[in-house]
Amino acid sequence: MAKLEEQNTVQSLGFPRASGIRPTALALDAAAESRPVPVRAKLPRVPRGWAFELCVYGATGAFGALVVGLFIELLWSSRLSIAAFGMSFLWTSEWNPVTNQFGALPFIYGTIVSSTIAILIAGVVGILSGAFLAEFCPQSLSAPLSFVIELLAAVPSVVYGLWGLFILAPVMRDYVEPLLERYLGFLPLFSGTIYGVGMLTAGVILAIMIVPTVTAISRDVMAAIPQTQREAIWALGATRWQSFQMVVLPGARAGVFGACILALGRALGETIATTMVIGNRPAISASLFAPGYSISSVIANEFTEATTQVYLSALIELGLLLFIISVIVNAVARLLLWTIFRPLEN
C-alpha cells in the first residue's frame, strides 16, 4: 500500500512511472514544494455602480439618438427638393432662385476641392511640426511652442476670415498666384485670371485653421511612443532621424492618420472663413484661381433670403449632403484604419 502511494506521488510530481530511476526523498520534497498549489481567491462583493452605468449608457444612447434625429429632420425638411429634382440635384449646375431651378454640383465641387487643398497643406506642415515638437525640439522650447499652437486652435473662425480677406487675399493676388502662374501656368490648375479670392485662397485659409489640430494630436501621439523603443534602436547605432523614421512614425501612424481625418472634418464644415475668401460664385472651373462656392457658404449666404418653400428645402438638402459627405469621409477613414494600419501594427 505504501509502495502504491509512493508511485502515485512520483507520477503526480512529473517523474515517469516506467523509468528505473527512483527519486530520493529529498527530490520528492523539493518537487512537492515547487509544484504550484491552486488557490481560489474570493473577491469581495461590492455593489455595482448602477447609477454610473446608467449615466454612461444614457449619454451614449442620447448621442446616437441625436445623430439619427438630425438625419431624419434634414431628410424630412428637404423632401420638397428631393421630390422636385430627385438625383439630378447632385449633378446639375444651375442655381436660379427666380425660376426655382437648383443644382448642387458647384457647391459639392467647391467643398471637396477647398478641403483637399487644406488637408494636403495642413497634413504635411502639421505632421512635420508635430515631429519637431516631439522628437527634435529642445524641452525648454517645446512647451511654449505647444501652448501657442494649441492657442491658435481656439481662435474664432471669423478672425481667420477677416485676416484672410484683408491680408492673405492681397498677398495671394500680388505675389503667390502670379508666381505659380509664371512657373506652373502650363497646368490648368494654375492658369486663368487672378482675383486674389478663390479656391486656392480658401484652401490656404482652411489649412491655416486646421494645422494646429494636426500638429497637436500628432505631437501627443508621437510623444506616447515608449522611450525604450527609441533607446533600443539607438543602441544599434541609429541616428535620431532614423529612430523617428523606423520606430516613432510607424508606431504613431494610426494616430497621425486620425488627426488628419479630424482636421478634414473641420475643413469640410467651415463656414465663415471660407465664405469671406472663396469668391461665392456657383461655377465649376479647372483653375484654382477662380472664385467658387462651398456648401456651408451658400447656406450661410442665402438661408435668410429663401422666400419659397422649394428654395428653403434645397438649402436644407445641401445641409443633408454635407452631413452625408462627413459620414462617408469618417467611414472611409475607419475602414482604412481597420484594413491597412491595424494589420501593420499587429
N, C-alpha and C positions, 0 to 999 in steps of 0.2 A: 504493500500500500504506500509506504513511504517512497519506494522507488518510482511508483507511478506518478505520485505528486511531484517528484523531482523532475521527471521527464516533461510533465506538463509545464512546469515553471521554466525549464530550459527552452522549450518550444515557444512559450509566450514571450520570452525575452529575446528571441531572434536567433537562437542557436539551432542549427539543423539537427533533426532527430536521428537521421541515419548516419551521421558522421561519427567517427570513432573518438572524437575529441570530447573529453568530459571536462567542462569548465569547473574551475575551482570555486570554493565558497566565496572567496574574495571577488572573483569575477562576477559571480551571481549577484552579490550585494551591490557592486558598482553598477551593473546593468540595471538592477532594480531602482537604484537611486537616480540614474539618468533618464529612466523612462518617464515621460510626462504623465501626470495624473490628471484626468479630465475633471474640471471643476465647473459647475454651472453657477454662474453669478446671477443673483436675483436683484434686478433693478428695482429701485423704489417706485411705487405707483404714485404718479403726480397727476393732478387734474390737467386735462388738455385745455389749451388756450382757445376755447370756442369763440370768444369774442374777437380775438386777433384773427383767427381763421375766417370768421365771418366778414371782418373788415377787408381782408385781403381778397377773398373771393368776390365780395360785393364790389370792390373797386375795379377788379379785372372785368367782371361782368358788365359794370356800368360803362367802362371804356369801350368794350366790344359793342354794346347796345348803342352807344353814341355814334360810332363809326357806321354801323348798319343804318341807324336812323338818319344820319346825314346823307347817305347814299339814296335812301328811299325818298327823302324830301327833295333832293336835287332832281331825281328821276321824275317824281310827280309834278314838280313845278315846271319842268321842261317838256311836258307831254304835248303841248300845243306845237312847239317847234319840231319835235320828233314826228308828230303826225303830219305836219305840213311839208317837211323837207326830207324826212327819212334819212337813209345813209348818205345821200348826196350832200348833206350838210358837212360831211368830213372832207370832201374833195372838190367842192366848188369854191370859187374865189370872190364872188360878188357879195358885197356887203352894202346894201342900199336900204336904209330905213324908210325912205319915201315910198318905194314900191314893195316893201316887206319881202325883199329877197336877201337871204342871209346864207353865207358860206364861211366855214371856219378854217379853211386851208391856210390862208396867210397868217393867221394867229398861231396855229399849230406849228407852222414853219418857223415863225419868229421865236417862239418859245424854245423849240428844240435847238435852233442854231445858236441863239444867245447863251443858253445854258451849256451847250457843248463847248463853246469858246471859253466860257468861265471855268468849267471844270478842267479843261486842258491846261490853262494857265495856272489856276489855283492848285491843281494836283501836283504839278512839277515844283512850283515855288513852295507850297506848303510842306510837302514831304521832305524836300531838301532842308527847309528851315527847321522842321522837327528833328531831323537827323543831326543838324548842327547843335541844337539846344540839348539834345540828349546825349550826344557822343563826343563832340569836339569842342564845345564852348566851355570856357573856364567856369567853375562853380560860382564865383563871385559875380559873373556877368549873366549867367543863365537865369537866375531868379528874377532880376529886374526886367530882362527881355521877355520872359514868360508872362510877367504881370502886364506889361504893355500890350502884348499880343492878345491876352485874354480881355483886356480893356477895350481893344478895337472891336471885339465881337459884340460888345454891348452898346456900340454907337447906333443910334436910331437910323433907319434906312433913309429918312427924309434928309438927314445931314449928308449922307453919301450922295443922294440925288442932287442936292444943291451944289455940293463940291464938284460933282461930275459935270453939271450944266455950266458952271461959271469958270472952272479951272481945267478939268480934264478935256471937255469938248474942244475948247480953243487949242489946247496942246495937240490933240489928235488931228485937228484940221490943219494946223500950220506946220507941224513937224513930223508926227508919226505916220500919218496916212500918205503924205507926199513922198516920204522915204520908202514906204512899202510899194507905192506905185512906181517909183523910179527903178527899183531892183526886182520887183515881182509883178510888174504890170502885165507881163505876158500871160499871167493866170487870170481867169475870170473873177476869182475871189478878190483880187486886189486891183481891179480896174474900174473905171467909171468916174462919175462926178463925185467930188469930195465935199461933204456937207459938215463934217465935224460930229454931228449926231447921226447915229445909225446903228447897225447891228454890231459892228466891231466895238464901238464905244460902249454899248450896252453890255457886251460880253466882258469888257475890261472892268467896268464898274462892278459887275457881279462878281468877277474874280477877286477884286479887292475886298469885297464884302465877305466872301466865304473863305479866303485864305486863313484868317485866324482860327476858324473851325478845324480845317485840315491840319494846321500846324500844331494846335494844342492837343488834339487827340493823337496825332502821330507821335508827338513827343512823349506823351504819357504811355503809349503802347510800347515804344522802344525802350523807355526807361524801366519798364516792368520786366524786361528780359533778365534772367538771373545773371549776376556778375560772375558766377563760377563758370558759365559758358564762355564768357569773354576771356577769363584768365586761362581756361583750358587751351583755347586756340592761340593765345599769346605765348603760352609755354611751348607751342610747336613752332614758334618763330614768326607768326603772322604779325603784320602791322595793324595799326588801329583801323585803317581803311579796310584792310582785308577782313578783320574781325566784324566790322559793320556789314560788309558785303556777304560774308559767309555765315554769320551767326545771327546778328541783330535783325537785318532786313528779312531773311526768311522766316524768323520767328514772329515778327510783327506784321507779316504780310496780310493776314486776315483783318487785323485791326486797322491798318492803314487803308485797306480797301473799304472798310466800313466807314471810316472818316470821310472818304471821298463821296460815298453814296449819301451820307448825311448832309454834306455840303451841297451836293447836287439837288437834293430835295429842297433846300432853302432857295437855291437859284431858280428852280422851276416855279416857285410860288411867289417870288419877289415882285412887288407891285410899284411902289412909289419911285424908287430909284430908277427902275427900268423905264417907267413912263416918262421921266424927265429927259432921258438921253437917247431913247431908241428911235425917235422921229415920228412915231404914231402915224404911219401910212400903211393901210391894208393892201400891200402889194408884195409879190414874191420876186426877188431879184437875186441873181447869182453873185453880185458884188456885195462884199461885207461893208462897203462904204455907204450903201444906200439905206435910207430910212426903212424901218419895218414896224411891226406891231407884235405884241405878245398877248396871250390870253388874259393874263391878270391886268395888263394895261388897258385893254379895251373894256373890260368890266368896270374898272375904276373910272374911266373917262366917260362912259356912255350909260351907266346904270341910272343915273338921275335924269337922263334925257329920254329914257324909254317911255314913249307915250301910248304905245299899243301893246296888247297882250302878247302878240306874236313876237314883237321886238324884245319884250322883257323875258319871254320864255327862251328866246335864242341866246340871250346873255346868260341865263341860268344854265342852259345846256353847255355853254362854254365852260362854266364852272364845273359841271359834271365831267366834261372832257379832261380838265386839269386834274380832277380827283382821280380819274381812271389812269391818266398818264403817270401820276405819282405812285399809284398802287402797282402799276406794271413795272416801273423802274425799281421799286423796292423788292418786288417778287423776283425779277431777273437777278438782282444783286444777291438775294438769298439763295437762289438756285446756283449761282456761280460759287458762292461760299461752300455749298454742300458738295458740288461736283468737282471743283478744282482745288480750292485751298485746303479743305479738310483732309482729303487723301494725301496731299503733300505733307501736311503737318504730321499725320499718323505715320 
